[in-house]
Amino acid sequence: MKTYLLIITLIAASYPAIFAQNKITTNVHSGQDVNDVLSNSRFLFPEFQDALVLTKKGTSKAKMNYNMLTGAMMFIGQDGDTLTLLNPDEIRTIRFGRQEFIHTAKEYVEILATAGVVSLAVSRRIKPTTVKQYGAYGMTTNTAAIDNLSVITDKASPDGLTINKEITYAVIQIFYLHDGKSLKPATGKNFEKIFGKHKKEQISAYIKEQGLNLKKEEDIIKLFNFCAKDKE
């Protein structure tokens, strides 16, 4: 049976218990579903957590978890089955203790900090990033990054030899500013637009002085707190 090697790289964030294992390597047989292969690694929390769901019609409680592979909120039904939360547009917030999630037109995002009507949010999704193909005589070829892969298919080389693929999956974090209506990438320019163009020089100077990397969660939060304080 032909097999493919799947490597999932989890990038450590601010949840050491969740992202304690940086790399998981497993063999994927031809035709297997990535959801099945990833098993619990696809979830944000190690176990399903008590969650409070606030909808447009009321509130409810359930054991829930966030599926980073599909971008869906999952819950444990009365019969013990794992189910997908439908009608996400009806959701106002989902709270896991202090952690709060909202659903926008794009996806579920976690709220990291809030200042008035403006919030700093992050999306976390597991996506395939690179594919390395093994051909005859162990030769390898790196292909471009790919955006979607739900099922691994089986293909043979022209000469009949097995072609194996090494696929790297990673937890991709994207930070946003939410103005109460929509998400905007948390770039320096958008910080300036949302918190005031007249503060452009202050924001730019702060980023430079602090050596902030706006791809890092701690630096993004630091800039947000600076802008929020300045706004007050």
Phi, psi and omega in degrees: 000133180285142179228159176238148179260121181251126178244122178253120179256118178261119182278123183298134177241219182266016180237079184303326180290329182279317185253035183296327181263116186281331183216135177237127179243130181212152178271132180247120179281155181308130176086358181287151178274134181300326178303318181289322183291317181290330179051233184287346181293342181281346184268150179292316180259147179300328179224160176294136187248157172294128182228147175252121183253119177256119179246179178289346183253349181157204181231158177206164179235147179196163171277120187226167176201156180257125179272105183288342180281317182261343182079018183252152171271131181247151177217160179270119180283175182297332180269004178091359178284152175270120186238159177266134178287118182270170179053055182299339179293342179276350183279131172269304176210157171232124185244126172251089185063240180274348181274129184238135178239145173234161177247125177256187178296339183266309189187180173279136176227150177265135177277120182266326181201155182222141175219101183068235179269356183262135179230152172260126185230161178222139172253144179231118180225141174272123181222150175289136182248316181220155178230129176246123183256130178259122179251211181295145176061022176077010179291142181242152177223126177271131178256172181289162177298149180238152186263331186219135175200106181255332181228131177271124183258167186254123176225144179250153178287160181305328182270008176090355179282150179290135175255118178259149178237138174252112185250127180259122175254145179220153173279111181266123178255129177233128183260142183226159167252130180247120184265015181098345181236317184213167178265140175229137179308138183280067177263165178303319181296320180287329173299318180295318181294316185283322182264002175116119181296333181293347179259015184306313182295321179296316181294315180298318180294320181294317179300317182289315182296320182274352182061043186284139174251109186285011172259355180257135184301315183296325179286322177298315180295322179298316179293320180298315179297322178297314181293321180294318179295318181294328182291327180293000000 
